[in-house]
Amino acid sequence: MLSKLKEPTIPTAPVSLQPTRSGILFVVSSPSGGGKGTLVQRMLNAVPDLSYSVSYTTRPPRNGELDGREYFFVTRDRFEQMVAANEFLEWASVHGNLYGTARTQVSREIDEGRDIVLEVDVQGAASVRQLITDSVSIFILPPSHEVLRQRLQRRGTDTPDELQLRLRNAPAELAHYTAFDYLIINDDVELAASRLVAIVNAERSRCERQELQVKRIIASFPAV
């Protein structure tokens, strides 16, 4: 049973998956129904050379979802086996279901210099921020409680009890926004998506992220 599993542990000293030149890990989070999935998909369509970390979950697929695309859908027993084998970078129980991020994909992409986006709940985002200190975290904020309720209802994937649970949990999730590097209010999907793309481009343009390339360019100039 899951109750016998140890909770995820955080190292006593922050570590980084960045040895020399690494990719950027973008961590996108929001309350359930905040629109992070839609915005992330638009970002992936607009930004070249950006990978997506497919998480594992024990919840059943929603209409239109495919195994290996939105999530890897696994049984609770399989998920618990992966937890015991330390296969997750982070994992959490959210609204009664288990969600986890595979350690190998994220570390491989980063180590090989490729940027990757991770779409997680606020619990997972907190764990990743402590484990990967140079990650870039982005919080998606719905414009109001009423809009969040309408989006969850239009989605049509939750029972009335599940819908109420997500709405009850939303205020506690919103309280975590101050821990993120960036915040986007998702009141207009086109504008919010453009801001998400702008964050990726801005982070890629930071001086420290281009140090090796800059040094090569400078070295190509004749000495004075």
PyMOL CGO cylinders between C-alpha atoms (Angstrom):
from pymol import cmd
from pymol.cgo import CYLINDER

trace = [
    CYLINDER, 0.00, 0.00, 0.00, 1.09, 3.58, -0.64, 0.3, 1, 1, 1, 1, 1, 1,
    CYLINDER, 1.09, 3.58, -0.64, 0.93, 4.35, 3.06, 0.3, 1, 1, 1, 1, 1, 1,
    CYLINDER, 0.93, 4.35, 3.06, 4.02, 2.20, 3.51, 0.3, 1, 1, 1, 1, 1, 1,
    CYLINDER, 4.02, 2.20, 3.51, 6.07, 4.27, 1.09, 0.3, 1, 1, 1, 1, 1, 1,
    CYLINDER, 6.07, 4.27, 1.09, 8.43, 6.92, 2.30, 0.3, 1, 1, 1, 1, 1, 1,
    CYLINDER, 8.43, 6.92, 2.30, 7.60, 10.49, 1.36, 0.3, 1, 1, 1, 1, 1, 1,
    CYLINDER, 7.60, 10.49, 1.36, 9.91, 12.10, -1.23, 0.3, 1, 1, 1, 1, 1, 1,
    CYLINDER, 9.91, 12.10, -1.23, 13.07, 13.41, 0.40, 0.3, 1, 1, 1, 1, 1, 1,
    CYLINDER, 13.07, 13.41, 0.40, 14.85, 16.65, -0.38, 0.3, 1, 1, 1, 1, 1, 1,
    CYLINDER, 14.85, 16.65, -0.38, 18.68, 16.73, -0.23, 0.3, 1, 1, 1, 1, 1, 1,
    CYLINDER, 18.68, 16.73, -0.23, 20.12, 18.66, 2.71, 0.3, 1, 1, 1, 1, 1, 1,
    CYLINDER, 20.12, 18.66, 2.71, 22.22, 20.68, 0.24, 0.3, 1, 1, 1, 1, 1, 1,
    CYLINDER, 22.22, 20.68, 0.24, 20.78, 21.89, -3.09, 0.3, 1, 1, 1, 1, 1, 1,
    CYLINDER, 20.78, 21.89, -3.09, 22.21, 20.16, -6.12, 0.3, 1, 1, 1, 1, 1, 1,
    CYLINDER, 22.21, 20.16, -6.12, 22.23, 21.01, -9.80, 0.3, 1, 1, 1, 1, 1, 1,
    CYLINDER, 22.23, 21.01, -9.80, 22.10, 18.81, -12.87, 0.3, 1, 1, 1, 1, 1, 1,
    CYLINDER, 22.10, 18.81, -12.87, 24.33, 21.34, -14.63, 0.3, 1, 1, 1, 1, 1, 1,
    CYLINDER, 24.33, 21.34, -14.63, 27.94, 20.15, -14.99, 0.3, 1, 1, 1, 1, 1, 1,
    CYLINDER, 27.94, 20.15, -14.99, 29.24, 22.60, -17.59, 0.3, 1, 1, 1, 1, 1, 1,
    CYLINDER, 29.24, 22.60, -17.59, 26.87, 23.59, -20.36, 0.3, 1, 1, 1, 1, 1, 1,
    CYLINDER, 26.87, 23.59, -20.36, 23.32, 22.38, -19.79, 0.3, 1, 1, 1, 1, 1, 1,
    CYLINDER, 23.32, 22.38, -19.79, 19.82, 22.82, -21.02, 0.3, 1, 1, 1, 1, 1, 1,
    CYLINDER, 19.82, 22.82, -21.02, 17.20, 24.81, -19.12, 0.3, 1, 1, 1, 1, 1, 1,
    CYLINDER, 17.20, 24.81, -19.12, 14.42, 23.17, -17.14, 0.3, 1, 1, 1, 1, 1, 1,
    CYLINDER, 14.42, 23.17, -17.14, 11.20, 25.22, -17.29, 0.3, 1, 1, 1, 1, 1, 1,
    CYLINDER, 11.20, 25.22, -17.29, 8.72, 24.28, -14.55, 0.3, 1, 1, 1, 1, 1, 1,
    CYLINDER, 8.72, 24.28, -14.55, 5.13, 25.38, -15.26, 0.3, 1, 1, 1, 1, 1, 1,
    CYLINDER, 5.13, 25.38, -15.26, 2.50, 25.06, -12.55, 0.3, 1, 1, 1, 1, 1, 1,
    CYLINDER, 2.50, 25.06, -12.55, -1.03, 26.21, -11.72, 0.3, 1, 1, 1, 1, 1, 1,
    CYLINDER, -1.03, 26.21, -11.72, -4.12, 25.09, -9.85, 0.3, 1, 1, 1, 1, 1, 1,
    CYLINDER, -4.12, 25.09, -9.85, -6.10, 22.38, -11.62, 0.3, 1, 1, 1, 1, 1, 1,
    CYLINDER, -6.10, 22.38, -11.62, -8.04, 24.12, -14.38, 0.3, 1, 1, 1, 1, 1, 1,
    CYLINDER, -8.04, 24.12, -14.38, -5.68, 27.11, -14.49, 0.3, 1, 1, 1, 1, 1, 1,
    CYLINDER, -5.68, 27.11, -14.49, -4.90, 26.49, -18.14, 0.3, 1, 1, 1, 1, 1, 1,
    CYLINDER, -4.90, 26.49, -18.14, -1.27, 25.42, -17.92, 0.3, 1, 1, 1, 1, 1, 1,
    CYLINDER, -1.27, 25.42, -17.92, -1.77, 22.52, -20.34, 0.3, 1, 1, 1, 1, 1, 1,
    CYLINDER, -1.77, 22.52, -20.34, -3.17, 24.74, -23.08, 0.3, 1, 1, 1, 1, 1, 1,
    CYLINDER, -3.17, 24.74, -23.08, -0.44, 27.35, -22.62, 0.3, 1, 1, 1, 1, 1, 1,
    CYLINDER, -0.44, 27.35, -22.62, 2.35, 24.77, -22.57, 0.3, 1, 1, 1, 1, 1, 1,
    CYLINDER, 2.35, 24.77, -22.57, 1.07, 23.22, -25.80, 0.3, 1, 1, 1, 1, 1, 1,
    CYLINDER, 1.07, 23.22, -25.80, 1.02, 26.61, -27.50, 0.3, 1, 1, 1, 1, 1, 1,
    CYLINDER, 1.02, 26.61, -27.50, 4.54, 27.27, -26.25, 0.3, 1, 1, 1, 1, 1, 1,
    CYLINDER, 4.54, 27.27, -26.25, 5.77, 23.94, -27.61, 0.3, 1, 1, 1, 1, 1, 1,
    CYLINDER, 5.77, 23.94, -27.61, 4.24, 24.77, -30.99, 0.3, 1, 1, 1, 1, 1, 1,
    CYLINDER, 4.24, 24.77, -30.99, 5.90, 28.19, -31.05, 0.3, 1, 1, 1, 1, 1, 1,
    CYLINDER, 5.90, 28.19, -31.05, 9.35, 27.55, -29.55, 0.3, 1, 1, 1, 1, 1, 1,
    CYLINDER, 9.35, 27.55, -29.55, 11.92, 25.45, -31.43, 0.3, 1, 1, 1, 1, 1, 1,
    CYLINDER, 11.92, 25.45, -31.43, 14.19, 22.92, -29.70, 0.3, 1, 1, 1, 1, 1, 1,
    CYLINDER, 14.19, 22.92, -29.70, 12.05, 22.58, -26.58, 0.3, 1, 1, 1, 1, 1, 1,
    CYLINDER, 12.05, 22.58, -26.58, 11.26, 19.13, -25.17, 0.3, 1, 1, 1, 1, 1, 1,
    CYLINDER, 11.26, 19.13, -25.17, 8.32, 18.13, -22.98, 0.3, 1, 1, 1, 1, 1, 1,
    CYLINDER, 8.32, 18.13, -22.98, 8.64, 15.91, -19.93, 0.3, 1, 1, 1, 1, 1, 1,
    CYLINDER, 8.64, 15.91, -19.93, 5.79, 13.39, -19.95, 0.3, 1, 1, 1, 1, 1, 1,
    CYLINDER, 5.79, 13.39, -19.95, 4.78, 12.65, -16.36, 0.3, 1, 1, 1, 1, 1, 1,
    CYLINDER, 4.78, 12.65, -16.36, 3.40, 9.43, -14.90, 0.3, 1, 1, 1, 1, 1, 1,
    CYLINDER, 3.40, 9.43, -14.90, -0.01, 9.28, -13.25, 0.3, 1, 1, 1, 1, 1, 1,
    CYLINDER, -0.01, 9.28, -13.25, -2.42, 6.79, -11.73, 0.3, 1, 1, 1, 1, 1, 1,
    CYLINDER, -2.42, 6.79, -11.73, -5.51, 8.68, -12.83, 0.3, 1, 1, 1, 1, 1, 1,
    CYLINDER, -5.51, 8.68, -12.83, -7.45, 7.33, -15.82, 0.3, 1, 1, 1, 1, 1, 1,
    CYLINDER, -7.45, 7.33, -15.82, -7.06, 9.04, -19.23, 0.3, 1, 1, 1, 1, 1, 1,
    CYLINDER, -7.06, 9.04, -19.23, -9.51, 11.78, -20.11, 0.3, 1, 1, 1, 1, 1, 1,
    CYLINDER, -9.51, 11.78, -20.11, -11.25, 11.94, -23.47, 0.3, 1, 1, 1, 1, 1, 1,
    CYLINDER, -11.25, 11.94, -23.47, -8.67, 12.45, -26.21, 0.3, 1, 1, 1, 1, 1, 1,
    CYLINDER, -8.67, 12.45, -26.21, -5.64, 11.75, -24.03, 0.3, 1, 1, 1, 1, 1, 1,
    CYLINDER, -5.64, 11.75, -24.03, -3.09, 9.19, -25.22, 0.3, 1, 1, 1, 1, 1, 1,
    CYLINDER, -3.09, 9.19, -25.22, -0.66, 7.15, -23.18, 0.3, 1, 1, 1, 1, 1, 1,
    CYLINDER, -0.66, 7.15, -23.18, 2.83, 8.54, -23.64, 0.3, 1, 1, 1, 1, 1, 1,
    CYLINDER, 2.83, 8.54, -23.64, 1.62, 11.90, -24.96, 0.3, 1, 1, 1, 1, 1, 1,
    CYLINDER, 1.62, 11.90, -24.96, -0.21, 13.72, -22.15, 0.3, 1, 1, 1, 1, 1, 1,
    CYLINDER, -0.21, 13.72, -22.15, 0.89, 11.21, -19.47, 0.3, 1, 1, 1, 1, 1, 1,
    CYLINDER, 0.89, 11.21, -19.47, 2.14, 7.70, -18.98, 0.3, 1, 1, 1, 1, 1, 1,
    CYLINDER, 2.14, 7.70, -18.98, -0.94, 6.12, -17.39, 0.3, 1, 1, 1, 1, 1, 1,
    CYLINDER, -0.94, 6.12, -17.39, 0.08, 3.39, -14.93, 0.3, 1, 1, 1, 1, 1, 1,
    CYLINDER, 0.08, 3.39, -14.93, -1.51, 1.38, -12.15, 0.3, 1, 1, 1, 1, 1, 1,
    CYLINDER, -1.51, 1.38, -12.15, -1.00, 2.35, -8.55, 0.3, 1, 1, 1, 1, 1, 1,
    CYLINDER, -1.00, 2.35, -8.55, 1.07, -0.79, -8.02, 0.3, 1, 1, 1, 1, 1, 1,
    CYLINDER, 1.07, -0.79, -8.02, 3.38, 0.13, -10.90, 0.3, 1, 1, 1, 1, 1, 1,
    CYLINDER, 3.38, 0.13, -10.90, 3.70, 3.69, -9.60, 0.3, 1, 1, 1, 1, 1, 1,
    CYLINDER, 3.70, 3.69, -9.60, 4.60, 2.44, -6.13, 0.3, 1, 1, 1, 1, 1, 1,
    CYLINDER, 4.60, 2.44, -6.13, 7.26, 0.17, -7.63, 0.3, 1, 1, 1, 1, 1, 1,
    CYLINDER, 7.26, 0.17, -7.63, 8.78, 3.18, -9.42, 0.3, 1, 1, 1, 1, 1, 1,
    CYLINDER, 8.78, 3.18, -9.42, 8.78, 5.17, -6.17, 0.3, 1, 1, 1, 1, 1, 1,
    CYLINDER, 8.78, 5.17, -6.17, 10.53, 2.31, -4.38, 0.3, 1, 1, 1, 1, 1, 1,
    CYLINDER, 10.53, 2.31, -4.38, 13.13, 2.14, -7.18, 0.3, 1, 1, 1, 1, 1, 1,
    CYLINDER, 13.13, 2.14, -7.18, 13.79, 5.90, -6.90, 0.3, 1, 1, 1, 1, 1, 1,
    CYLINDER, 13.79, 5.90, -6.90, 12.80, 6.42, -10.54, 0.3, 1, 1, 1, 1, 1, 1,
    CYLINDER, 12.80, 6.42, -10.54, 11.08, 9.76, -9.92, 0.3, 1, 1, 1, 1, 1, 1,
    CYLINDER, 11.08, 9.76, -9.92, 12.68, 13.17, -9.69, 0.3, 1, 1, 1, 1, 1, 1,
    CYLINDER, 12.68, 13.17, -9.69, 9.56, 14.18, -7.76, 0.3, 1, 1, 1, 1, 1, 1,
    CYLINDER, 9.56, 14.18, -7.76, 6.16, 12.68, -7.05, 0.3, 1, 1, 1, 1, 1, 1,
    CYLINDER, 6.16, 12.68, -7.05, 3.06, 13.70, -5.17, 0.3, 1, 1, 1, 1, 1, 1,
    CYLINDER, 3.06, 13.70, -5.17, -0.50, 12.75, -4.37, 0.3, 1, 1, 1, 1, 1, 1,
    CYLINDER, -0.50, 12.75, -4.37, -2.83, 15.35, -5.90, 0.3, 1, 1, 1, 1, 1, 1,
    CYLINDER, -2.83, 15.35, -5.90, -6.62, 15.24, -5.61, 0.3, 1, 1, 1, 1, 1, 1,
    CYLINDER, -6.62, 15.24, -5.61, -6.43, 11.53, -4.76, 0.3, 1, 1, 1, 1, 1, 1,
    CYLINDER, -6.43, 11.53, -4.76, -4.21, 10.52, -7.69, 0.3, 1, 1, 1, 1, 1, 1,
    CYLINDER, -4.21, 10.52, -7.69, -0.45, 10.04, -7.92, 0.3, 1, 1, 1, 1, 1, 1,
    CYLINDER, -0.45, 10.04, -7.92, 1.75, 12.05, -10.28, 0.3, 1, 1, 1, 1, 1, 1,
    CYLINDER, 1.75, 12.05, -10.28, 5.49, 11.74, -10.85, 0.3, 1, 1, 1, 1, 1, 1,
    CYLINDER, 5.49, 11.74, -10.85, 8.30, 13.04, -13.06, 0.3, 1, 1, 1, 1, 1, 1,
    CYLINDER, 8.30, 13.04, -13.06, 10.76, 10.51, -14.47, 0.3, 1, 1, 1, 1, 1, 1,
    CYLINDER, 10.76, 10.51, -14.47, 14.27, 11.29, -13.30, 0.3, 1, 1, 1, 1, 1, 1,
    CYLINDER, 14.27, 11.29, -13.30, 16.07, 9.87, -16.35, 0.3, 1, 1, 1, 1, 1, 1,
    CYLINDER, 16.07, 9.87, -16.35, 14.38, 11.94, -19.07, 0.3, 1, 1, 1, 1, 1, 1,
    CYLINDER, 14.38, 11.94, -19.07, 14.88, 15.27, -17.32, 0.3, 1, 1, 1, 1, 1, 1,
    CYLINDER, 14.88, 15.27, -17.32, 18.51, 14.63, -16.40, 0.3, 1, 1, 1, 1, 1, 1,
    CYLINDER, 18.51, 14.63, -16.40, 19.33, 13.30, -19.89, 0.3, 1, 1, 1, 1, 1, 1,
    CYLINDER, 19.33, 13.30, -19.89, 17.85, 16.31, -21.68, 0.3, 1, 1, 1, 1, 1, 1,
    CYLINDER, 17.85, 16.31, -21.68, 19.56, 18.80, -19.38, 0.3, 1, 1, 1, 1, 1, 1,
    CYLINDER, 19.56, 18.80, -19.38, 22.92, 17.03, -19.45, 0.3, 1, 1, 1, 1, 1, 1,
    CYLINDER, 22.92, 17.03, -19.45, 22.84, 16.97, -23.26, 0.3, 1, 1, 1, 1, 1, 1,
    CYLINDER, 22.84, 16.97, -23.26, 22.15, 20.69, -23.47, 0.3, 1, 1, 1, 1, 1, 1,
    CYLINDER, 22.15, 20.69, -23.47, 18.48, 20.55, -24.47, 0.3, 1, 1, 1, 1, 1, 1,
    CYLINDER, 18.48, 20.55, -24.47, 15.79, 22.72, -22.89, 0.3, 1, 1, 1, 1, 1, 1,
    CYLINDER, 15.79, 22.72, -22.89, 12.78, 20.90, -21.45, 0.3, 1, 1, 1, 1, 1, 1,
    CYLINDER, 12.78, 20.90, -21.45, 9.45, 21.97, -19.95, 0.3, 1, 1, 1, 1, 1, 1,
    CYLINDER, 9.45, 21.97, -19.95, 7.87, 20.23, -16.99, 0.3, 1, 1, 1, 1, 1, 1,
    CYLINDER, 7.87, 20.23, -16.99, 4.15, 20.70, -16.25, 0.3, 1, 1, 1, 1, 1, 1,
    CYLINDER, 4.15, 20.70, -16.25, 3.47, 19.89, -12.59, 0.3, 1, 1, 1, 1, 1, 1,
    CYLINDER, 3.47, 19.89, -12.59, 1.33, 20.74, -9.58, 0.3, 1, 1, 1, 1, 1, 1,
    CYLINDER, 1.33, 20.74, -9.58, 2.58, 23.17, -6.95, 0.3, 1, 1, 1, 1, 1, 1,
    CYLINDER, 2.58, 23.17, -6.95, 3.89, 20.35, -4.73, 0.3, 1, 1, 1, 1, 1, 1,
    CYLINDER, 3.89, 20.35, -4.73, 5.99, 18.96, -7.55, 0.3, 1, 1, 1, 1, 1, 1,
    CYLINDER, 5.99, 18.96, -7.55, 7.22, 22.42, -8.48, 0.3, 1, 1, 1, 1, 1, 1,
    CYLINDER, 7.22, 22.42, -8.48, 8.45, 23.01, -4.93, 0.3, 1, 1, 1, 1, 1, 1,
    CYLINDER, 8.45, 23.01, -4.93, 10.42, 19.76, -4.96, 0.3, 1, 1, 1, 1, 1, 1,
    CYLINDER, 10.42, 19.76, -4.96, 11.98, 20.48, -8.37, 0.3, 1, 1, 1, 1, 1, 1,
    CYLINDER, 11.98, 20.48, -8.37, 13.02, 24.01, -7.37, 0.3, 1, 1, 1, 1, 1, 1,
    CYLINDER, 13.02, 24.01, -7.37, 14.99, 22.59, -4.44, 0.3, 1, 1, 1, 1, 1, 1,
    CYLINDER, 14.99, 22.59, -4.44, 16.50, 19.72, -6.40, 0.3, 1, 1, 1, 1, 1, 1,
    CYLINDER, 16.50, 19.72, -6.40, 17.44, 21.65, -9.54, 0.3, 1, 1, 1, 1, 1, 1,
    CYLINDER, 17.44, 21.65, -9.54, 18.52, 25.07, -8.41, 0.3, 1, 1, 1, 1, 1, 1,
    CYLINDER, 18.52, 25.07, -8.41, 18.89, 26.59, -11.88, 0.3, 1, 1, 1, 1, 1, 1,
    CYLINDER, 18.89, 26.59, -11.88, 15.39, 25.65, -13.05, 0.3, 1, 1, 1, 1, 1, 1,
    CYLINDER, 15.39, 25.65, -13.05, 13.01, 28.42, -14.18, 0.3, 1, 1, 1, 1, 1, 1,
    CYLINDER, 13.01, 28.42, -14.18, 9.59, 28.27, -12.50, 0.3, 1, 1, 1, 1, 1, 1,
    CYLINDER, 9.59, 28.27, -12.50, 6.45, 29.86, -13.92, 0.3, 1, 1, 1, 1, 1, 1,
    CYLINDER, 6.45, 29.86, -13.92, 3.07, 30.06, -12.17, 0.3, 1, 1, 1, 1, 1, 1,
    CYLINDER, 3.07, 30.06, -12.17, -0.16, 30.31, -14.18, 0.3, 1, 1, 1, 1, 1, 1,
    CYLINDER, -0.16, 30.31, -14.18, -2.83, 32.22, -12.28, 0.3, 1, 1, 1, 1, 1, 1,
    CYLINDER, -2.83, 32.22, -12.28, -6.54, 32.10, -13.25, 0.3, 1, 1, 1, 1, 1, 1,
    CYLINDER, -6.54, 32.10, -13.25, -8.13, 35.58, -13.29, 0.3, 1, 1, 1, 1, 1, 1,
    CYLINDER, -8.13, 35.58, -13.29, -10.79, 34.69, -10.70, 0.3, 1, 1, 1, 1, 1, 1,
    CYLINDER, -10.79, 34.69, -10.70, -12.41, 31.86, -8.76, 0.3, 1, 1, 1, 1, 1, 1,
    CYLINDER, -12.41, 31.86, -8.76, -15.46, 32.03, -10.99, 0.3, 1, 1, 1, 1, 1, 1,
    CYLINDER, -15.46, 32.03, -10.99, -13.41, 31.67, -14.17, 0.3, 1, 1, 1, 1, 1, 1,
    CYLINDER, -13.41, 31.67, -14.17, -11.59, 28.70, -12.67, 0.3, 1, 1, 1, 1, 1, 1,
    CYLINDER, -11.59, 28.70, -12.67, -14.92, 27.07, -11.78, 0.3, 1, 1, 1, 1, 1, 1,
    CYLINDER, -14.92, 27.07, -11.78, -16.26, 27.64, -15.31, 0.3, 1, 1, 1, 1, 1, 1,
    CYLINDER, -16.26, 27.64, -15.31, -13.14, 26.17, -16.90, 0.3, 1, 1, 1, 1, 1, 1,
    CYLINDER, -13.14, 26.17, -16.90, -13.33, 23.06, -14.75, 0.3, 1, 1, 1, 1, 1, 1,
    CYLINDER, -13.33, 23.06, -14.75, -17.01, 22.64, -15.56, 0.3, 1, 1, 1, 1, 1, 1,
    CYLINDER, -17.01, 22.64, -15.56, -16.43, 23.09, -19.32, 0.3, 1, 1, 1, 1, 1, 1,
    CYLINDER, -16.43, 23.09, -19.32, -13.68, 20.51, -19.19, 0.3, 1, 1, 1, 1, 1, 1,
    CYLINDER, -13.68, 20.51, -19.19, -16.31, 17.99, -18.13, 0.3, 1, 1, 1, 1, 1, 1,
    CYLINDER, -16.31, 17.99, -18.13, -13.85, 15.43, -16.81, 0.3, 1, 1, 1, 1, 1, 1,
    CYLINDER, -13.85, 15.43, -16.81, -14.65, 15.56, -13.10, 0.3, 1, 1, 1, 1, 1, 1,
    CYLINDER, -14.65, 15.56, -13.10, -17.51, 14.27, -11.01, 0.3, 1, 1, 1, 1, 1, 1,
    CYLINDER, -17.51, 14.27, -11.01, -19.29, 16.91, -8.89, 0.3, 1, 1, 1, 1, 1, 1,
    CYLINDER, -19.29, 16.91, -8.89, -17.31, 15.76, -5.84, 0.3, 1, 1, 1, 1, 1, 1,
    CYLINDER, -17.31, 15.76, -5.84, -14.02, 15.94, -7.73, 0.3, 1, 1, 1, 1, 1, 1,
    CYLINDER, -14.02, 15.94, -7.73, -14.89, 19.40, -9.01, 0.3, 1, 1, 1, 1, 1, 1,
    CYLINDER, -14.89, 19.40, -9.01, -15.60, 20.65, -5.51, 0.3, 1, 1, 1, 1, 1, 1,
    CYLINDER, -15.60, 20.65, -5.51, -12.36, 19.12, -4.24, 0.3, 1, 1, 1, 1, 1, 1,
    CYLINDER, -12.36, 19.12, -4.24, -10.33, 20.95, -6.89, 0.3, 1, 1, 1, 1, 1, 1,
    CYLINDER, -10.33, 20.95, -6.89, -12.05, 24.24, -6.08, 0.3, 1, 1, 1, 1, 1, 1,
    CYLINDER, -12.05, 24.24, -6.08, -11.49, 23.77, -2.34, 0.3, 1, 1, 1, 1, 1, 1,
    CYLINDER, -11.49, 23.77, -2.34, -7.80, 23.06, -2.91, 0.3, 1, 1, 1, 1, 1, 1,
    CYLINDER, -7.80, 23.06, -2.91, -7.28, 26.02, -5.25, 0.3, 1, 1, 1, 1, 1, 1,
    CYLINDER, -7.28, 26.02, -5.25, -6.77, 28.76, -2.58, 0.3, 1, 1, 1, 1, 1, 1,
    CYLINDER, -6.77, 28.76, -2.58, -3.96, 26.80, -0.90, 0.3, 1, 1, 1, 1, 1, 1,
    CYLINDER, -3.96, 26.80, -0.90, -2.33, 26.21, -4.30, 0.3, 1, 1, 1, 1, 1, 1,
    CYLINDER, -2.33, 26.21, -4.30, -2.60, 29.89, -5.21, 0.3, 1, 1, 1, 1, 1, 1,
    CYLINDER, -2.60, 29.89, -5.21, -0.75, 30.84, -2.02, 0.3, 1, 1, 1, 1, 1, 1,
    CYLINDER, -0.75, 30.84, -2.02, 2.45, 29.35, -3.49, 0.3, 1, 1, 1, 1, 1, 1,
    CYLINDER, 2.45, 29.35, -3.49, 2.73, 31.89, -6.32, 0.3, 1, 1, 1, 1, 1, 1,
    CYLINDER, 2.73, 31.89, -6.32, 5.37, 33.97, -4.51, 0.3, 1, 1, 1, 1, 1, 1,
    CYLINDER, 5.37, 33.97, -4.51, 7.86, 31.08, -4.66, 0.3, 1, 1, 1, 1, 1, 1,
    CYLINDER, 7.86, 31.08, -4.66, 7.97, 31.15, -8.48, 0.3, 1, 1, 1, 1, 1, 1,
    CYLINDER, 7.97, 31.15, -8.48, 10.29, 33.15, -10.73, 0.3, 1, 1, 1, 1, 1, 1,
    CYLINDER, 10.29, 33.15, -10.73, 7.50, 34.34, -13.03, 0.3, 1, 1, 1, 1, 1, 1,
    CYLINDER, 7.50, 34.34, -13.03, 3.73, 34.74, -12.86, 0.3, 1, 1, 1, 1, 1, 1,
    CYLINDER, 3.73, 34.74, -12.86, 1.29, 34.86, -15.79, 0.3, 1, 1, 1, 1, 1, 1,
    CYLINDER, 1.29, 34.86, -15.79, -2.37, 35.78, -15.29, 0.3, 1, 1, 1, 1, 1, 1,
    CYLINDER, -2.37, 35.78, -15.29, -4.27, 33.61, -17.75, 0.3, 1, 1, 1, 1, 1, 1,
    CYLINDER, -4.27, 33.61, -17.75, -7.16, 35.93, -18.60, 0.3, 1, 1, 1, 1, 1, 1,
    CYLINDER, -7.16, 35.93, -18.60, -6.47, 35.91, -22.35, 0.3, 1, 1, 1, 1, 1, 1,
    CYLINDER, -6.47, 35.91, -22.35, -5.01, 32.69, -23.75, 0.3, 1, 1, 1, 1, 1, 1,
    CYLINDER, -5.01, 32.69, -23.75, -3.22, 34.32, -26.70, 0.3, 1, 1, 1, 1, 1, 1,
    CYLINDER, -3.22, 34.32, -26.70, -1.60, 36.97, -24.52, 0.3, 1, 1, 1, 1, 1, 1,
    CYLINDER, -1.60, 36.97, -24.52, -0.73, 34.48, -21.79, 0.3, 1, 1, 1, 1, 1, 1,
    CYLINDER, -0.73, 34.48, -21.79, 0.86, 32.10, -24.32, 0.3, 1, 1, 1, 1, 1, 1,
    CYLINDER, 0.86, 32.10, -24.32, 2.91, 34.92, -25.84, 0.3, 1, 1, 1, 1, 1, 1,
    CYLINDER, 2.91, 34.92, -25.84, 4.19, 35.85, -22.38, 0.3, 1, 1, 1, 1, 1, 1,
    CYLINDER, 4.19, 35.85, -22.38, 5.17, 32.24, -21.73, 0.3, 1, 1, 1, 1, 1, 1,
    CYLINDER, 5.17, 32.24, -21.73, 7.11, 32.15, -25.00, 0.3, 1, 1, 1, 1, 1, 1,
    CYLINDER, 7.11, 32.15, -25.00, 8.75, 35.47, -24.10, 0.3, 1, 1, 1, 1, 1, 1,
    CYLINDER, 8.75, 35.47, -24.10, 9.96, 34.03, -20.79, 0.3, 1, 1, 1, 1, 1, 1,
    CYLINDER, 9.96, 34.03, -20.79, 11.61, 31.09, -22.56, 0.3, 1, 1, 1, 1, 1, 1,
    CYLINDER, 11.61, 31.09, -22.56, 13.34, 33.38, -25.07, 0.3, 1, 1, 1, 1, 1, 1,
    CYLINDER, 13.34, 33.38, -25.07, 14.48, 35.77, -22.34, 0.3, 1, 1, 1, 1, 1, 1,
    CYLINDER, 14.48, 35.77, -22.34, 15.94, 32.97, -20.22, 0.3, 1, 1, 1, 1, 1, 1,
    CYLINDER, 15.94, 32.97, -20.22, 17.78, 31.58, -23.23, 0.3, 1, 1, 1, 1, 1, 1,
    CYLINDER, 17.78, 31.58, -23.23, 19.28, 35.04, -23.80, 0.3, 1, 1, 1, 1, 1, 1,
    CYLINDER, 19.28, 35.04, -23.80, 20.80, 35.41, -20.33, 0.3, 1, 1, 1, 1, 1, 1,
    CYLINDER, 20.80, 35.41, -20.33, 24.52, 36.17, -20.45, 0.3, 1, 1, 1, 1, 1, 1,
    CYLINDER, 24.52, 36.17, -20.45, 25.47, 33.33, -18.15, 0.3, 1, 1, 1, 1, 1, 1,
    CYLINDER, 25.47, 33.33, -18.15, 23.62, 30.79, -20.29, 0.3, 1, 1, 1, 1, 1, 1,
    CYLINDER, 23.62, 30.79, -20.29, 25.60, 31.85, -23.38, 0.3, 1, 1, 1, 1, 1, 1,
    CYLINDER, 25.60, 31.85, -23.38, 29.03, 32.08, -21.77, 0.3, 1, 1, 1, 1, 1, 1,
    CYLINDER, 29.03, 32.08, -21.77, 30.69, 29.33, -23.81, 0.3, 1, 1, 1, 1, 1, 1,
    CYLINDER, 30.69, 29.33, -23.81, 29.34, 30.62, -27.11, 0.3, 1, 1, 1, 1, 1, 1,
    CYLINDER, 29.34, 30.62, -27.11, 30.32, 34.18, -26.24, 0.3, 1, 1, 1, 1, 1, 1,
    CYLINDER, 30.32, 34.18, -26.24, 33.86, 33.08, -25.40, 0.3, 1, 1, 1, 1, 1, 1,
    CYLINDER, 33.86, 33.08, -25.40, 34.18, 31.31, -28.76, 0.3, 1, 1, 1, 1, 1, 1,
    CYLINDER, 34.18, 31.31, -28.76, 32.98, 34.41, -30.59, 0.3, 1, 1, 1, 1, 1, 1,
    CYLINDER, 32.98, 34.41, -30.59, 35.36, 36.68, -28.69, 0.3, 1, 1, 1, 1, 1, 1,
    CYLINDER, 35.36, 36.68, -28.69, 38.22, 34.28, -29.37, 0.3, 1, 1, 1, 1, 1, 1,
    CYLINDER, 38.22, 34.28, -29.37, 37.57, 34.60, -33.11, 0.3, 1, 1, 1, 1, 1, 1,
    CYLINDER, 37.57, 34.60, -33.11, 38.52, 38.30, -33.02, 0.3, 1, 1, 1, 1, 1, 1,
    CYLINDER, 38.52, 38.30, -33.02, 42.18, 39.28, -33.46, 0.3, 1, 1, 1, 1, 1, 1,
    CYLINDER, 42.18, 39.28, -33.46, 44.02, 40.24, -30.30, 0.3, 1, 1, 1, 1, 1, 1,
    CYLINDER, 44.02, 40.24, -30.30, 44.50, 43.98, -29.82, 0.3, 1, 1, 1, 1, 1, 1,
]
cmd.load_cgo(trace, "trace")
